[in-house]
Amino acid sequence: MVPVLKTSPESAPATPPAPPSPRAPSLDGHPVGVSNEEFRAAMSRLAAGVVLVTACEPSLDADDPQAPVGEDVGMTATAFLSVSLDPPLVLVSLREGSRMDDLLAEQPLWGVSVLSESQRHIAGRFAMKGRISDRLLFEDIPYTRGETSGAPLIGGALATLECRTEQTVTAGDHTLVIGRVLSAALPSADGGPLTYFKGKYRQLG
């Protein structure tokens, strides 16, 4: 009769732990544990500069150079950054289906004004929901029209850029627009930048 060897619990081979099961998506599309509110709160801790993206609706009659152009459109943005030095490229993130997103799908030329700390009212005006027409929003704001893009460039901005769309990428509920910089200027050397942090416009210092 062959003896049966008994092992104590201490000497028994350990059972390898089961691999963690993948997180099931939540109702809002994020993995469990990351809600829209948590994601928004975390990203609000990232300070960002504030710019005004502008463009002019193209003429309804492209064959007639004398035909009037459409309305100027503006949008406050904080998701704006430099992408490349050679060639000079920038990127702006637009909410999918927004007026600016729809316009830049047909108008490749647009402008960017880097707002100063004294231009908080401009940022707030173009960011508000249920706003009035863009024509009225531009009415009492000093600006020049870009020679290349035709877009309004805000007077007193720390910097202005004119851009031409090179590429667009759909990313979730936003469109990433990559533009080649066609011109750059520094209208104002005074004041600091307008920034956005924890859901509010702020200034350095």
Residue frames relative to the residue before (quaternion, step in Angstrom):
aa qw qx qy qz dx dy dz
M 1.0000 0.0000 0.0000 0.0000 0.00 0.00 0.00
V 0.3414 -0.7546 0.5294 0.1839 3.54 -0.75 1.10
P 0.4047 -0.7225 0.4968 0.2595 3.59 -0.71 1.00
V 0.3639 -0.7105 0.5638 0.2119 3.53 -1.12 0.73
L 0.2938 -0.7582 0.5591 0.1619 3.54 -0.71 1.10
K 0.2032 -0.7768 0.5880 0.0976 3.49 -0.86 1.01
T 0.1901 -0.7732 0.5948 0.1105 3.55 -0.98 0.78
S 0.4418 -0.6715 0.5273 0.2754 3.48 -1.11 0.73
P 0.6548 -0.5080 0.3668 0.4227 3.59 -1.18 0.36
E 0.6344 0.5485 -0.3417 0.4241 3.59 1.08 -0.70
S 0.7429 0.4102 -0.2280 0.4773 3.59 1.04 -0.76
A 0.4978 0.6594 -0.4354 0.3574 3.58 1.22 -0.15
P 0.5331 -0.6321 0.4415 0.3484 3.59 -0.98 0.78
A 0.4716 -0.6880 0.4773 0.2763 3.54 -0.95 0.92
T 0.3989 -0.6939 0.5457 0.2484 3.55 -1.03 0.80
P 0.4393 -0.7050 0.4730 0.2937 3.60 -0.65 1.02
P 0.5108 -0.6607 0.4468 0.3209 3.58 -0.93 0.83
A 0.5286 -0.6273 0.4685 0.3280 3.52 -1.09 0.72
P 0.5192 -0.6334 0.4546 0.3501 3.59 -0.97 0.75
P 0.5643 -0.6075 0.4219 0.3667 3.58 -1.04 0.68
S 0.4496 -0.6848 0.5023 0.2769 3.52 -0.97 0.85
P 0.5493 -0.6245 0.4269 0.3549 3.60 -0.99 0.73
R 0.5375 -0.6289 0.4563 0.3276 3.52 -1.12 0.71
A 0.3743 -0.7098 0.5485 0.2349 3.51 -0.94 0.84
P 0.5053 -0.6532 0.4555 0.3324 3.57 -0.96 0.76
S 0.4106 -0.6905 0.5367 0.2580 3.53 -1.11 0.69
L 0.7313 -0.4380 0.2883 0.4362 3.54 -1.30 0.11
D 0.7200 0.4306 -0.2676 0.4739 3.61 1.07 -0.61
G 0.6457 -0.5733 0.3089 0.3988 3.59 1.25 0.30
H 0.6134 0.5327 -0.3598 0.4588 3.61 1.22 -0.21
P 0.5904 -0.5275 0.4445 0.4190 3.61 -1.19 0.35
V 0.6219 -0.5400 0.4059 0.3962 3.56 -1.19 0.60
G 0.7383 0.3776 -0.2906 0.4774 3.57 -0.88 0.94
V 0.7376 0.2890 -0.2085 0.5735 3.60 1.24 -0.19
S 0.0742 -0.8127 0.5779 0.0050 3.54 -0.18 1.27
N 0.6791 -0.4595 0.3662 0.4399 3.55 -1.27 0.22
E 0.6640 0.5197 -0.3053 0.4425 3.57 0.95 -0.92
E 0.6652 0.4981 -0.3050 0.4652 3.60 0.96 -0.86
F 0.6512 0.5102 -0.3132 0.4664 3.56 0.96 -0.84
R 0.6610 0.5041 -0.3026 0.4662 3.57 0.94 -0.91
A 0.6572 0.5118 -0.3121 0.4569 3.60 0.96 -0.84
A 0.6510 0.5143 -0.3204 0.4572 3.58 0.96 -0.82
M 0.7084 0.4608 -0.2676 0.4629 3.58 0.86 -0.93
S 0.5767 0.5905 -0.3854 0.4125 3.59 1.18 -0.43
R 0.6042 0.5560 -0.3532 0.4483 3.60 1.26 -0.28
L 0.5930 0.5355 -0.3683 0.4754 3.57 1.28 -0.02
A 0.2963 -0.7698 0.5388 0.1713 3.59 -0.40 1.20
A 0.0457 -0.8066 0.5890 -0.0192 3.57 -0.98 0.89
G 0.4891 -0.6223 0.5222 0.3174 3.51 -1.22 0.55
V 0.3374 -0.7419 0.5502 0.1819 3.55 -1.21 0.52
V 0.0272 -0.7933 0.6081 -0.0143 3.56 -0.88 0.98
L 0.2970 -0.6923 0.6149 0.2332 3.52 -1.35 0.27
V 0.1954 -0.7647 0.6079 0.0868 3.55 -0.71 1.16
T 0.0275 -0.8195 0.5711 -0.0388 3.57 -0.79 1.02
A 0.0532 0.7678 -0.6379 0.0274 3.53 -1.25 0.51
C 0.3198 -0.7267 0.5763 0.1939 3.52 -1.26 0.44
E 0.4877 -0.6567 0.4850 0.3093 3.55 -0.87 0.93
P 0.4776 -0.6800 0.4660 0.3039 3.60 -0.88 0.87
S 0.6402 -0.5197 0.4045 0.3955 3.52 -1.29 0.40
L 0.5242 -0.6378 0.4645 0.3204 3.55 -1.09 0.71
D 0.7467 0.2765 -0.1715 0.5801 3.59 1.19 -0.49
A 0.2319 -0.8238 0.5047 0.1138 3.55 -0.01 1.32
D 0.6564 0.5265 -0.3130 0.4405 3.61 1.15 -0.50
D 0.7052 0.4133 -0.2530 0.5176 3.58 1.25 -0.27
P 0.2959 -0.7914 0.5030 0.1818 3.63 -0.26 1.20
Q 0.6612 0.5062 -0.3085 0.4598 3.59 1.21 -0.39
A 0.4826 0.6736 -0.4408 0.3450 3.59 1.26 -0.16
P 0.5147 -0.6579 0.4440 0.3243 3.61 -0.92 0.81
V 0.4284 -0.6764 0.5339 0.2717 3.53 -1.14 0.71
G 0.5907 -0.5942 0.4201 0.3487 3.52 -1.28 0.25
E 0.7620 -0.3858 0.2818 0.4372 3.53 -1.30 -0.36
D 0.4737 -0.6234 0.5375 0.3131 3.54 -1.24 0.57
V 0.1372 -0.7835 0.6044 0.0446 3.56 -1.07 0.82
G 0.0323 -0.8096 0.5861 0.0025 3.58 -0.98 0.82
M 0.0428 -0.7956 0.6043 -0.0097 3.57 -1.15 0.65
T 0.3766 -0.7004 0.5609 0.2302 3.57 -0.91 0.93
A 0.0161 0.8053 -0.5917 0.0349 3.59 -0.94 0.88
T 0.1736 -0.7561 0.6198 0.1183 3.53 -1.18 0.67
A 0.6380 0.4839 -0.3283 0.5010 3.60 1.22 -0.37
F 0.3735 0.6883 -0.5112 0.3542 3.53 0.40 1.34
L 0.1368 0.8115 -0.5548 0.1222 3.59 -0.82 0.92
S 0.5356 -0.5873 0.5067 0.3340 3.49 -1.39 0.35
V 0.2297 -0.7959 0.5506 0.1028 3.58 -0.93 0.93
S 0.8173 -0.0360 0.0986 0.5665 3.57 0.84 -0.97
L 0.3891 -0.7039 0.5455 0.2358 3.55 -1.20 0.63
D 0.8024 0.0838 -0.0163 0.5907 3.57 1.02 -0.81
P 0.4170 -0.3791 -0.7596 0.3246 1.55 -0.41 2.47
P 0.5924 -0.5741 0.4104 0.3886 3.61 -1.19 0.36
L 0.0729 0.8080 -0.5739 0.1116 3.56 -0.47 1.25
V 0.0873 -0.7627 0.6383 0.0567 3.55 -1.17 0.69
L 0.2379 -0.7612 0.5885 0.1329 3.54 -1.30 0.36
V 0.0208 -0.7647 0.6437 0.0206 3.54 -1.09 0.77
S 0.2989 -0.7489 0.5699 0.1580 3.55 -1.06 0.83
L 0.1000 -0.8072 0.5818 0.0028 3.57 -0.76 1.13
R 0.4927 -0.6370 0.4976 0.3222 3.56 -1.02 0.78
E 0.4924 -0.6832 0.4568 0.2865 3.55 -0.78 1.07
G 0.8061 0.2488 -0.2038 0.4968 3.55 -0.86 0.99
S 0.4799 0.6496 -0.4531 0.3774 3.60 1.26 0.00
R 0.6705 -0.5028 0.3450 0.4227 3.56 -1.22 0.32
M 0.6612 0.4961 -0.3143 0.4667 3.59 0.97 -0.81
D 0.6126 0.5404 -0.3459 0.4616 3.59 1.03 -0.73
D 0.6732 0.4839 -0.2951 0.4750 3.58 0.91 -0.91
L 0.6702 0.5095 -0.3105 0.4414 3.59 0.94 -0.87
L 0.7113 0.4523 -0.2786 0.4604 3.61 0.84 -0.91
A 0.5264 0.5981 -0.4221 0.4324 3.57 1.25 -0.09
E 0.7709 0.2854 -0.1693 0.5437 3.60 1.19 -0.45
Q 0.7217 0.3465 -0.2213 0.5568 3.60 1.22 -0.36
P 0.2362 -0.8254 0.4953 0.1326 3.63 -0.29 1.19
L 0.6901 0.4683 -0.2788 0.4762 3.61 1.22 -0.32
W 0.1189 0.7956 -0.5806 0.1255 3.58 -0.87 0.95
G 0.3217 -0.7566 0.5441 0.1673 3.53 -1.29 0.38
V 0.1838 -0.7546 0.6206 0.1081 3.53 -1.32 0.41
S 0.0822 -0.7672 0.6348 0.0403 3.58 -0.95 0.92
V 0.2821 -0.7478 0.5798 0.1580 3.58 -0.68 1.13
L 0.2965 -0.8187 0.4692 0.1467 3.57 -0.32 1.27
S 0.3838 -0.7043 0.5531 0.2254 3.53 -1.16 0.72
E 0.6949 -0.4893 0.3317 0.4095 3.56 -1.28 0.29
S 0.6568 0.5042 -0.3120 0.4659 3.61 1.18 -0.45
Q 0.6682 0.5057 -0.2907 0.4618 3.60 1.28 -0.08
R 0.1977 0.8096 -0.5223 0.1810 3.55 1.15 0.66
H 0.6359 0.5498 -0.3354 0.4253 3.59 1.00 -0.79
I 0.6232 0.5285 -0.3410 0.4648 3.59 1.12 -0.63
A 0.6424 0.5210 -0.3193 0.4625 3.56 0.95 -0.88
G 0.6873 0.4853 -0.2884 0.4571 3.58 0.87 -0.94
R 0.6347 0.5543 -0.3315 0.4243 3.56 1.00 -0.80
F 0.7571 0.3857 -0.2108 0.4834 3.58 0.85 -0.95
A 0.6484 0.5096 -0.3250 0.4628 3.61 1.26 -0.05
M 0.5540 0.6519 -0.3999 0.3290 3.60 1.15 -0.43
K 0.4551 -0.6765 0.5173 0.2602 3.53 -1.17 0.72
G 0.8121 0.2256 -0.1805 0.5070 3.55 -1.16 0.60
R 0.2678 0.8204 -0.4698 0.1859 3.53 1.17 0.64
I 0.5940 -0.5510 0.4473 0.3787 3.51 -1.34 0.24
S 0.7287 -0.4250 0.2853 0.4549 3.58 -1.27 0.06
D 0.6042 -0.5850 0.4037 0.3603 3.55 -1.15 0.66
R 0.5807 0.5869 -0.3876 0.4100 3.60 1.05 -0.63
L 0.6842 0.4645 -0.2788 0.4883 3.58 0.96 -0.82
L 0.6124 0.5585 -0.3537 0.4336 3.60 1.07 -0.63
F 0.7079 0.4441 -0.2563 0.4858 3.58 1.03 -0.73
E 0.4491 0.7738 -0.4058 0.1868 3.55 1.24 -0.53
D 0.8266 0.1906 -0.0880 0.5223 3.62 0.74 -0.95
I 0.5193 0.6092 -0.4248 0.4228 3.59 1.21 0.54
P 0.3829 -0.7262 0.5118 0.2532 3.62 -0.70 0.99
Y 0.1691 0.7747 -0.5961 0.1260 3.55 -0.90 0.92
T 0.2788 -0.6967 0.6243 0.2173 3.52 -1.34 0.29
R 0.4222 -0.6921 0.5185 0.2718 3.54 -1.21 0.44
G 0.4921 -0.6878 0.4508 0.2856 3.57 -0.75 1.04
E 0.4835 -0.6913 0.4556 0.2840 3.57 -0.85 0.96
T 0.7270 0.4231 -0.2370 0.4860 3.59 1.07 -0.70
S 0.7872 0.3465 -0.1619 0.4838 3.56 0.85 -0.99
G 0.3518 -0.7283 0.5082 0.2959 3.57 1.09 -0.67
A 0.5158 0.6558 -0.4067 0.3721 3.58 1.29 -0.03
P 0.5316 -0.6082 0.4700 0.3558 3.62 -1.11 0.56
L 0.1043 -0.7645 0.6345 0.0445 3.57 -0.99 0.94
I 0.4263 -0.7720 0.4194 0.2155 3.54 -0.49 1.27
G 0.4469 -0.6900 0.5077 0.2577 3.55 -0.91 0.98
G 0.7977 0.2807 -0.2180 0.4872 3.57 -1.00 0.81
A 0.4348 0.6827 -0.4778 0.3415 3.60 1.24 0.12
L 0.5788 -0.5909 0.4274 0.3650 3.59 -1.15 0.53
A 0.7799 -0.0712 0.0603 0.6189 3.58 1.13 -0.67
T 0.1205 -0.7681 0.6220 0.0927 3.55 -1.23 0.52
L 0.1147 -0.7806 0.6134 0.0343 3.54 -1.11 0.79
E 0.1616 -0.7236 0.6537 0.1515 3.53 -1.23 0.54
C 0.0964 -0.8355 0.5401 -0.0303 3.55 -0.80 1.07
R 0.1766 -0.7357 0.6395 0.1364 3.52 -1.36 0.39
T 0.4862 -0.6924 0.4499 0.2859 3.57 -0.73 1.05
E 0.1815 -0.7824 0.5910 0.0747 3.55 -0.90 1.05
Q 0.8070 -0.0428 0.0963 0.5811 3.57 1.02 -0.80
T 0.1083 -0.7638 0.6299 0.0901 3.56 -1.17 0.59
V 0.0989 -0.7839 0.6126 0.0234 3.55 -1.07 0.82
T 0.3232 -0.7238 0.5748 0.2031 3.57 -0.85 0.95
A 0.0355 0.7961 -0.5996 0.0741 3.58 -0.74 1.08
G 0.8096 -0.1544 0.0642 0.5626 3.58 -0.16 1.26
D 0.7880 -0.2705 0.2173 0.5085 3.57 -0.77 -1.05
H 0.6601 0.4629 -0.3154 0.5005 3.60 1.23 0.43
T 0.3068 -0.6980 0.6103 0.2151 3.52 -1.37 0.29
L 0.2385 -0.7543 0.5970 0.1330 3.57 -0.82 1.03
V 0.1125 -0.7993 0.5900 0.0203 3.56 -0.62 1.18
I 0.1383 -0.7773 0.6120 0.0463 3.56 -0.69 1.15
G 0.0408 -0.8299 0.5558 -0.0275 3.55 -0.66 1.14
R 0.3964 -0.6739 0.5678 0.2574 3.53 -1.18 0.68
V 0.3858 -0.7246 0.5238 0.2275 3.57 -0.85 0.97
L 0.2179 -0.8043 0.5473 0.0785 3.56 -0.67 1.17
S 0.7856 -0.0266 0.0143 0.6181 3.58 1.18 -0.55
A 0.0678 -0.7790 0.6227 0.0299 3.55 -1.20 0.57
A 0.0186 0.7960 -0.6030 0.0491 3.56 -1.00 0.87
L 0.2793 -0.7340 0.5970 0.1637 3.55 -1.32 0.45
P 0.1779 -0.8399 0.5039 0.0948 3.60 0.20 1.24
S 0.8212 0.1228 -0.0301 0.5565 3.58 0.97 -0.82
A 0.2238 -0.7730 0.5812 0.1208 3.55 -0.97 0.93
D 0.6016 0.5862 -0.3440 0.4196 3.58 1.29 -0.04
G 0.7988 0.3259 -0.2316 0.4495 3.53 -1.20 0.62
G 0.4661 -0.6667 0.5118 0.2762 3.51 -1.35 0.28
P 0.6578 -0.5253 0.3624 0.4000 3.56 -1.28 0.06
L 0.4177 -0.6322 0.5787 0.3016 3.52 -1.29 0.41
T 0.0689 -0.8088 0.5839 0.0125 3.58 -0.81 1.01
Y 0.2780 -0.7319 0.6006 0.1621 3.53 -1.33 0.36
F 0.1448 0.7929 -0.5693 0.1623 3.57 -0.64 1.17
K 0.8476 0.0050 -0.0506 0.5282 3.57 -0.90 1.01
G 0.7442 -0.4661 0.2234 0.4232 3.54 0.90 1.00
K 0.7216 0.3815 -0.2475 0.5220 3.60 1.24 0.22
Y 0.4902 -0.6136 0.5257 0.3268 3.54 -1.26 0.51
R 0.0146 -0.8109 0.5834 -0.0429 3.55 -0.92 0.94
Q 0.2594 -0.7335 0.5986 0.1908 3.52 -1.35 0.10
L 0.5914 -0.5877 0.4107 0.3689 3.55 -1.16 0.55
G 0.7570 0.3846 -0.2801 0.4478 3.55 -1.18 0.61
